Amino acid sequence: MLNRLAQLFPLWALLFSLLAYWQPQWLVAGKDAIVPLLMLIMFGMGLSLSWADFQRVLKCPGVIGLGVALQYSLMPLIAWGIGIALQLPEELLVGLILVGACPGGTASNVIAYLARANVALSVAITFASTLLAIIATPLLTWLYLGERIPVPVNGMLLSLVQIVIVPVVAGCALNTFFNRQLTPIRDCFPLVSVAAIVAVIGIIVALNQGRIGEAGLAVFVAVALHNGLGLLGGYGVARLLRLDRQTSRTLAIEVGMQNSGLGVALAIKHFTPLAALPGALFSVWHNLSGSLLATVWQRDASASHPDSNNETHHP
């Protein structure tokens, strides 16, 4: 029963998003709950991992490097190509490229967990891309837009440690030492995580309700294409390199899902409020598309054995 409810994740996410758009005042007050909810999800993620998972990932730095390289090469290039093809106004093109030049966000780790991808690899790539953001994001912004912008990497790393690293390490430590005793709790956490991420999506929709209402069809199409081609590109390149399906899915999620909140913040600070629109829409869309993808891949993982020895432990 719990598993069935969790598998209906995309339906809950869509219904809650519609509710949030219809009555945003019911959820905007939940803004301060986003970080604690994400930390709860990350703790549950940690409970599904052991030290051995991270040891295996760190023995393969090339895969981490590939994920970071794909993210910083494909996403800004795809954003620029879509913006030119759709003839987006300059401010919207700026916003889309800014999202593409950002590192991975915590949402990718959540989706990797729910999709039964390689969570340890997902966390490692997010951390590495955030570390490199101090160089990569300003450089890519200058390359595509001719603007030099400072990136608040210290604050981003602090948030990453607080929201991802600490709860994941805490959950992983508990699972490593008390694996058998924690089985009942571990079995419940996928549904807890689904409920938490659905709440987060609803709050994000509520906070961006005005921007969503102002958006034209072209920017919606641009954001959906940007996310979709990023997911497809990450997965496609990984499979061309003959990486196993679990690793390929992880790379797809890491490449296609960005720290769009950073893109919004940079757009508002250095450009215009209109330039923040693609990032705001991306924040909503990549959670919805990611939730659908997670459900499809989770069912596939349940129906077949992972085809790699680099397997992440899951509840």
Buried (B, 14 or more C-beta within 10 A) or exposed (E): EEEEEBBEBBEBBBEBBEBBBEEBEEBBEBEEBBBEBBBBBBBBBBBBBBEEBBEBBEEBEEBBEBBBBBBBBBBBBBBBBBBEEBEBBEBBBBBBBBBBBBBBBBBBBBBBBBBBBBBBBBBBBBBBBBBBBBEBBBBBBEEBBEEEBEBBBEEBBEBBEBBBBBBBBBBBBBBBEEEEEBEEBBEEBBBBBBBBBBBBBBBBBBBBBEBBEEBEEBBBEBBBBBBBBBBBBBBBBBBEEEBBBBBBBBBBBBBBBBBBBBBBBBBBEBBBBBBBBBBBBBBBBBBBBBBBBBBEBBEEBEEEEBEBEBBBBBB
